[in-house]
Amino acid sequence: MKKGCINRIVGLVPGYGWACFLILAACQAIVFCATRIPLQYMDKLDLSIPLDGRIPFRPEWITIYVLSFASWAITFFLLFRQRREHVYRNSAAYLCTLVITLACFLLLPAELKRPEVPGTDFFSWLTRFIYFVDQPNNLCPSLHVVCSYYCWRALWDTEGIPLWYRRFNFVFLLLVCASILLVKQHLIVDIPAGVLVSEIPLQLAKRFQWERLGFAVEERMTRKKGQ
């Protein structure tokens, strides 16, 4: 019974969709984790502006920060169910976004001084946990903004997505941008940087038909299986 349920869930997304998802998930993990090793030996930059210091610390906003992971999962599920052309084009765009993000992390090794969180309430505990697992580097651009913006923009070019869900994604994007500042995980500059590194590859992928890369890889793999 459990096996049948798992098979039905897996069957909701085509094979090419799962392949793209696994590749992008692995690349995102590399961008998030691997860059922290060389960053330990690099001089850190201060990218803050005076306005950053005036933003209050609100640990209750950590809920938005954490719920964003569920939002991404739902949106990526919807995106990877689409036709090959759409999946390949958006996957190529996001892969390019991750490459640019990786370069930015290494070229702009910023660091953020976070506040002490002495509270004993749930929000304070959750904030301390996030602080523990996510060190205050890899700041510019914000991966939270990158993922949230990408999800919102990619959905607008996706057929069969209800208007209310597209609007919800935009509102949630704004909430994510607020949350990363209010829980002191990022600086203001990390938000426009996240928007740029997401939008530019999406435009380039559409303009130059980057879906051809996915079709080329698929064709090559098919030839190898036939040999």
N, C-alpha and C positions, 0 to 999 in steps of 0.2 A: 504493500500500500504506500509506504513512504517512498519507495523507489519510483512508483508510478507518479506520485505527486511531484517529485523532483524532476522527472522527465517532462511533465506537463509545463512546469515553470521554465525549464531550459528551452522547451519548444516555443515559448512565447517570443523569443528573440532568434532570428536566423543565425546560421553558423558564421557568416561573414560579420554579423554584428557582434557576436561574442568574441571573435578573433580581434576585431578592432578595439573592443572594450579591454581585453586582457593586455594588449600591447600598450594602450594608453595608460592603464592602471599601473603597469610596471614602470613606464617612463615617468609618471608622476611621482611614484615612490622614490625613484632615483633622484629626481629633482629635489624632493623634500628632504631626503635623508643623506644622500651621498655628498651633497655640497657642504654639509656641516663639518665634515672632516677637514678639508683645506681651510675652511673659514676660521678654524681654531688658531691658525698660524698667521692670519692676516690682520693688518691694522683695520680697525672698524671706523666707519664714517658716522657722523651725526647728521641725519637728514631732516631733523625736526625744524619746525618754524615756531615762532612765538605762540601762534594759535594752538599748537599741540599742547602746550602747557596749561592752557585755559580750559581744556576739555575735561570735565569731571570724570572720576572713576565710578562706574556703576556695575558692580558684579552681577546684578540680575540680568544684564544683557548677554551674559554667557550662554543663556538658553538659546538665543538666536544663533550665536556662534556655533553651538553644537548641533542644533536642528538643521543647519545648512547641509550637513552631510546627508541627511535623509532626503532633503530637497534635491540635491545633486543626483542621488541614486534613482529617484523617480524620473527625473528629467532625462538622464542618460538612458534609462530603460526605454523611454518613449522615443528618443532619438535613434537608438540602435535597432529599433524595429522597422525603420523606414527602408525604402528601396536602396539598392546598392549604391547608386550614384550619389544619393544624399548622404548616406553613411560614410562613404569613402571621402567625399569632399570635406565634410565637417571633421572627420577624424584627422585628415591631413592638416587642416587648419589648426586643430588643437595640438597636434604634434609639433607644429611650427611654434605655437604659443609656448609650449613647454621648453623648447630649445632656446627661445628668446629669454624666457624666465630664468633658465639655468645660467645663461650668459650674464644677465643682470645681477643675479645673486653673487656671482664671482667678481664682476667688475665694480659693483656697488655693495661691498660687504658692510652693510649698515648694522647697527645694534641699537637696542632700545632698553632703557632703564625702566623696569616695571615696579609698581608700588608693592608694598607689603599688604598681604590680605589676612588680617588677624581674625576676621569674623568666624563664627561657628555655625552659621546658617548654611543651607544647602548650596546657595549660589556662591558663597565664599569658598566652600569646600570644592565645588566643581571648578571654580576659577583656579584654585591652587593646583588641582589635578591637571588642567590644561597647561598651566605654566610649567608643570613638571615634565610633561611629555612633549611640549612644543617650546623649545628654547627661543629667546628673543633675538634671533637672527633670521636670515632668509626673509627679509622684510619687504624689499622693493623689487618687483611688485608684490602685492598681497595675493597669495594663492586663493584665499577666500573670495576676493573680488574677481580674480581671473576666472574661477570656476562658476561663480554665480552670474557674472556678466555673460560668459560664454553660453551658459544654459538658457538665459533669457534671449539672447540674440539668435542662437541657433533655432530656437523654437519658432521664431517669427517666420522662418523660411521652411517650416515643416508643415506638411499637409495633415489635416485631421486632428489638430490640436485645438481644444476648445478655447475660445477667446478669454474666458474667465481664468483659465490656467496660465495663459500667457501674461495676463495682467497681474495675476498673483505672483508670478516669477519676477516681474518688474518691481512690485512692492517689496518682495522679499529681498531683492538685490539691494534696495535702499536700506532696508533694515540691517542687512549684513554689513554694509558700509558703515552704518552707525555703530554696530556692535563691535567691530574690530578697533574702533577708536575708544569707545566707552569702557571696554575691558582692558585697554592699554596693550593690545597685541600688535598694533600697527600705528604708523604715522599718517598724516593727511596725504603726503605725497604718494604713498603706496596705493591710494585709490585710483587717481588718474593714470598712474603707471599700469595698474591692472587692467583698466579699461583699454588702454592703447595696445598692450601686447595681446589682447584678445580680439579687438576689432580689426586691426591691420591684417592678421592672417586670414580672418574670415572674408575680408574684402578681396585679398589676393587669391584665395582659393576659388572664389566665385568668378573672378575676372579671368584667371588663367586655367580654370578647369582642373584643379588639383585632384579631382576624383580619378583622373587617368592614371595616377600613381597606384591607386588601389587596384584598378583593373589590370595594370601591368604586372603587379605582384601576384595577383590571382592567376593570371594566365601563365606566368612562369612556374608557379607551384603546380598547376594542372599538368604542364608539360613534363615536369619531373616525375609526377605520379604515373604518367603514361609511359615513361621509359622503362 
